[in-house]
Protein backbone atom coordinates (compact mmCIF):
# COMPACT_ATOMS: atom_id res chain seq x y z
CA UNK A 1 0.00 0.00 0.00
CA UNK A 2 1.24 3.50 -0.76
CA UNK A 3 1.71 6.44 1.57
CA UNK A 4 -1.45 7.52 3.40
CA UNK A 5 -2.05 11.17 4.24
CA UNK A 6 -4.47 12.72 6.70
CA UNK A 7 -5.86 16.17 5.85
CA UNK A 8 -7.14 18.83 8.22
CA UNK A 9 -8.65 22.24 7.46
CA UNK A 10 -8.07 25.10 9.90
CA UNK A 11 -9.65 28.55 10.21
CA UNK A 12 -7.32 31.38 11.23
CA UNK A 13 -7.89 32.99 14.63
CA UNK A 14 -7.06 36.49 13.30
CA UNK A 15 -10.34 36.67 11.33
CA UNK A 16 -8.47 36.24 8.01
CA UNK A 17 -10.73 35.28 5.10
CA UNK A 18 -8.76 32.12 4.34
CA UNK A 19 -8.24 28.53 5.51
CA UNK A 20 -5.11 26.47 6.02
CA UNK A 21 -5.39 22.97 4.54
CA UNK A 22 -2.69 20.71 6.01
CA UNK A 23 -1.52 17.22 4.98
CA UNK A 24 0.05 14.94 7.62
CA UNK A 25 1.92 11.66 7.18
CA UNK A 26 1.23 8.55 9.29
CA UNK A 27 3.60 9.84 12.01
CA UNK A 28 1.74 13.15 12.31
CA UNK A 29 4.38 15.21 10.52
CA UNK A 30 3.24 18.06 8.28
CA UNK A 31 4.18 17.22 4.69
CA UNK A 32 2.39 20.05 2.87
CA UNK A 33 0.19 23.11 3.53
CA UNK A 34 -2.10 25.14 1.29
CA UNK A 35 -3.33 28.59 2.32
CA UNK A 36 -6.63 28.99 0.49
CA UNK A 37 -8.35 32.40 0.42
CA UNK A 38 -12.12 32.87 0.05
CA UNK A 39 -13.75 31.54 3.21
CA UNK A 40 -13.27 31.49 6.98
CA UNK A 41 -14.67 29.65 10.00
CA UNK A 42 -14.98 26.17 8.54
CA UNK A 43 -18.27 24.45 9.29
CA UNK A 44 -18.65 21.75 6.62
CA UNK A 45 -16.65 19.73 4.09
CA UNK A 46 -18.30 18.10 1.06
CA UNK A 47 -16.90 15.78 -1.58
CA UNK A 48 -18.14 15.68 -5.17
CA UNK A 49 -16.80 12.41 -6.60
CA UNK A 50 -18.18 13.10 -10.09
CA UNK A 51 -16.43 16.48 -10.31
CA UNK A 52 -13.43 15.22 -8.30
CA UNK A 53 -13.51 18.16 -5.92
CA UNK A 54 -13.55 18.82 -2.19
CA UNK A 55 -15.36 21.94 -0.96
CA UNK A 56 -14.61 23.61 2.37
CA UNK A 57 -17.63 25.64 3.53
CA UNK A 58 -17.21 28.71 5.70
CA UNK A 59 -19.21 31.54 7.23
CA UNK A 60 -22.03 33.02 5.07
CA UNK A 61 -21.81 30.02 2.68
CA UNK A 62 -18.46 31.18 1.37
CA UNK A 63 -16.51 28.24 0.04
CA UNK A 64 -13.12 27.07 -1.13
CA UNK A 65 -13.07 24.26 -3.69
CA UNK A 66 -9.98 22.21 -4.45
CA UNK A 67 -9.63 19.57 -7.15
CA UNK A 68 -8.39 16.11 -6.25
CA UNK A 69 -5.27 16.72 -8.35
CA UNK A 70 -4.20 19.54 -6.00
CA UNK A 71 -3.79 17.12 -3.10
CA UNK A 72 -0.80 14.85 -2.59
CA UNK A 73 -0.98 11.65 -4.52
CA UNK A 74 -0.24 8.56 -2.49
CA UNK A 75 2.91 6.77 -3.54
CA UNK A 76 2.18 3.54 -5.38
CA UNK A 77 4.38 0.59 -6.24
CA UNK A 78 4.05 -2.59 -8.21
CA UNK A 79 6.07 -5.79 -8.14
CA UNK A 80 6.63 -8.55 -10.67
CA UNK A 81 8.17 -11.93 -9.87
CA UNK A 82 8.72 -14.80 -12.27
CA UNK A 83 10.86 -17.90 -12.60
CA UNK A 84 9.82 -18.51 -16.21
CA UNK A 85 12.37 -16.43 -18.12
CA UNK A 86 14.44 -18.40 -20.61
CA UNK A 87 18.18 -17.87 -21.05
CA UNK A 88 18.85 -14.64 -22.96
CA UNK A 89 17.82 -10.98 -22.88
CA UNK A 90 14.31 -9.89 -21.97
CA UNK A 91 12.77 -6.42 -22.40
CA UNK A 92 10.53 -5.70 -19.42
CA UNK A 93 8.32 -2.70 -18.74
CA UNK A 94 5.20 -1.92 -16.75
CA UNK A 95 2.00 -0.43 -18.11
CA UNK A 96 -0.79 1.02 -15.95
CA UNK A 97 -4.03 1.53 -17.88
CA UNK A 98 -5.40 4.09 -15.42
CA UNK A 99 -8.76 4.35 -13.73
CA UNK A 100 -11.33 6.99 -12.77
CA UNK A 101 -8.88 8.77 -10.47
CA UNK A 102 -5.53 8.31 -12.21
CA UNK A 103 -4.32 8.56 -15.77
CA UNK A 104 -2.39 5.71 -17.34
CA UNK A 105 1.39 5.54 -17.45
CA UNK A 106 4.19 3.37 -18.77
CA UNK A 107 7.75 2.80 -17.55
CA UNK A 108 10.83 2.82 -19.76
CA UNK A 109 12.00 -0.60 -20.95
CA UNK A 110 14.55 -2.36 -18.74
CA UNK A 111 16.64 -5.15 -20.26
CA UNK A 112 17.20 -8.13 -17.98
CA UNK A 113 19.67 -10.87 -18.94
CA UNK A 114 19.35 -14.47 -17.78
CA UNK A 115 22.67 -16.35 -18.02
CA UNK A 116 23.38 -20.07 -18.11
CA UNK A 117 24.52 -21.62 -14.84
CA UNK A 118 28.19 -22.58 -15.19
CA UNK A 119 28.97 -26.27 -14.71
CA UNK A 120 32.10 -28.34 -14.14
CA UNK A 121 32.45 -31.87 -15.50
CA UNK A 122 35.14 -34.49 -14.79
CA UNK A 123 35.60 -38.22 -15.07
CA UNK A 124 36.94 -40.65 -12.52
CA UNK A 125 37.71 -44.32 -12.86
CA UNK A 126 36.93 -47.32 -10.66
CA UNK A 127 40.49 -48.55 -11.25
CA UNK A 128 43.21 -45.95 -11.52
CA UNK A 129 45.70 -46.88 -12.82
CA UNK A 130 44.29 -49.68 -14.94
CA UNK A 131 45.87 -52.12 -17.35
CA UNK A 132 45.12 -52.27 -21.04
CA UNK A 133 42.14 -54.50 -21.74
CA UNK A 134 40.73 -54.39 -18.17
CA UNK A 135 37.10 -53.31 -17.75
CA UNK A 136 36.65 -50.09 -15.75
CA UNK A 137 33.70 -48.01 -14.57
CA UNK A 138 33.92 -44.36 -15.59
CA UNK A 139 32.02 -42.02 -13.31
CA UNK A 140 31.07 -38.48 -14.26
CA UNK A 141 29.83 -36.05 -11.63
CA UNK A 142 27.96 -33.09 -13.08
CA UNK A 143 28.36 -30.19 -10.66
CA UNK A 144 26.68 -26.82 -10.81
CA UNK A 145 28.90 -23.98 -9.60
CA UNK A 146 26.97 -20.69 -9.36
CA UNK A 147 28.59 -19.71 -6.06
CA UNK A 148 31.28 -22.35 -5.75
CA UNK A 149 28.87 -24.59 -3.89
CA UNK A 150 27.29 -27.76 -5.19
CA UNK A 151 23.57 -27.32 -5.83
CA UNK A 152 23.03 -30.75 -7.33
CA UNK A 153 25.34 -33.70 -7.89
CA UNK A 154 24.44 -36.33 -10.42
CA UNK A 155 26.59 -39.40 -11.01
CA UNK A 156 26.51 -41.06 -14.40
CA UNK A 157 28.19 -44.45 -14.52
CA UNK A 158 29.18 -46.24 -17.65
CA UNK A 159 31.41 -49.22 -18.30
CA UNK A 160 34.11 -49.04 -20.93
CA UNK A 161 37.38 -50.49 -22.00
CA UNK A 162 40.64 -48.53 -21.73
CA UNK A 163 42.51 -48.83 -25.00
C-alpha positions in Angstrom: 0.0 0.0 0.0 1.2 3.5 -0.8 1.7 6.4 1.6 -1.4 7.5 3.4 -2.0 11.2 4.2 -4.5 12.7 6.7 -5.9 16.2 5.9 -7.1 18.8 8.2 -8.6 22.2 7.5 -8.1 25.1 9.9 -9.6 28.6 10.2 -7.3 31.4 11.2 -7.9 33.0 14.6 -7.1 36.5 13.3 -10.3 36.7 11.3 -8.5 36.2 8.0 -10.7 35.3 5.1 -8.8 32.1 4.3 -8.2 28.5 5.5 -5.1 26.5 6.0 -5.4 23.0 4.5 -2.7 20.7 6.0 -1.5 17.2 5.0 0.0 14.9 7.6 1.9 11.7 7.2 1.2 8.6 9.3 3.6 9.8 12.0 1.7 13.2 12.3 4.4 15.2 10.5 3.2 18.1 8.3 4.2 17.2 4.7 2.4 20.1 2.9 0.2 23.1 3.5 -2.1 25.1 1.3 -3.3 28.6 2.3 -6.6 29.0 0.5 -8.4 32.4 0.4 -12.1 32.9 0.0 -13.7 31.5 3.2 -13.3 31.5 7.0 -14.7 29.6 10.0 -15.0 26.2 8.5 -18.3 24.4 9.3 -18.6 21.8 6.6 -16.6 19.7 4.1 -18.3 18.1 1.1 -16.9 15.8 -1.6 -18.1 15.7 -5.2 -16.8 12.4 -6.6 -18.2 13.1 -10.1 -16.4 16.5 -10.3 -13.4 15.2 -8.3 -13.5 18.2 -5.9 -13.6 18.8 -2.2 -15.4 21.9 -1.0 -14.6 23.6 2.4 -17.6 25.6 3.5 -17.2 28.7 5.7 -19.2 31.5 7.2 -22.0 33.0 5.1 -21.8 30.0 2.7 -18.5 31.2 1.4 -16.5 28.2 0.0 -13.1 27.1 -1.1 -13.1 24.3 -3.7 -10.0 22.2 -4.4 -9.6 19.6 -7.1 -8.4 16.1 -6.3 -5.3 16.7 -8.4 -4.2 19.5 -6.0 -3.8 17.1 -3.1 -0.8 14.9 -2.6 -1.0 11.7 -4.5 -0.2 8.6 -2.5 2.9 6.8 -3.5 2.2 3.5 -5.4 4.4 0.6 -6.2 4.0 -2.6 -8.2 6.1 -5.8 -8.1 6.6 -8.5 -10.7 8.2 -11.9 -9.9 8.7 -14.8 -12.3 10.9 -17.9 -12.6 9.8 -18.5 -16.2 12.4 -16.4 -18.1 14.4 -18.4 -20.6 18.2 -17.9 -21.1 18.8 -14.6 -23.0 17.8 -11.0 -22.9 14.3 -9.9 -22.0 12.8 -6.4 -22.4 10.5 -5.7 -19.4 8.3 -2.7 -18.7 5.2 -1.9 -16.7 2.0 -0.4 -18.1 -0.8 1.0 -16.0 -4.0 1.5 -17.9 -5.4 4.1 -15.4 -8.8 4.4 -13.7 -11.3 7.0 -12.8 -8.9 8.8 -10.5 -5.5 8.3 -12.2 -4.3 8.6 -15.8 -2.4 5.7 -17.3 1.4 5.5 -17.4 4.2 3.4 -18.8 7.7 2.8 -17.6 10.8 2.8 -19.8 12.0 -0.6 -21.0 14.6 -2.4 -18.7 16.6 -5.1 -20.3 17.2 -8.1 -18.0 19.7 -10.9 -18.9 19.4 -14.5 -17.8 22.7 -16.4 -18.0 23.4 -20.1 -18.1 24.5 -21.6 -14.8 28.2 -22.6 -15.2 29.0 -26.3 -14.7 32.1 -28.3 -14.1 32.5 -31.9 -15.5 35.1 -34.5 -14.8 35.6 -38.2 -15.1 36.9 -40.6 -12.5 37.7 -44.3 -12.9 36.9 -47.3 -10.7 40.5 -48.6 -11.2 43.2 -45.9 -11.5 45.7 -46.9 -12.8 44.3 -49.7 -14.9 45.9 -52.1 -17.3 45.1 -52.3 -21.0 42.1 -54.5 -21.7 40.7 -54.4 -18.2 37.1 -53.3 -17.8 36.7 -50.1 -15.7 33.7 -48.0 -14.6 33.9 -44.4 -15.6 32.0 -42.0 -13.3 31.1 -38.5 -14.3 29.8 -36.0 -11.6 28.0 -33.1 -13.1 28.4 -30.2 -10.7 26.7 -26.8 -10.8 28.9 -24.0 -9.6 27.0 -20.7 -9.4 28.6 -19.7 -6.1 31.3 -22.4 -5.7 28.9 -24.6 -3.9 27.3 -27.8 -5.2 23.6 -27.3 -5.8 23.0 -30.7 -7.3 25.3 -33.7 -7.9 24.4 -36.3 -10.4 26.6 -39.4 -11.0 26.5 -41.1 -14.4 28.2 -44.4 -14.5 29.2 -46.2 -17.7 31.4 -49.2 -18.3 34.1 -49.0 -20.9 37.4 -50.5 -22.0 40.6 -48.5 -21.7 42.5 -48.8 -25.0 
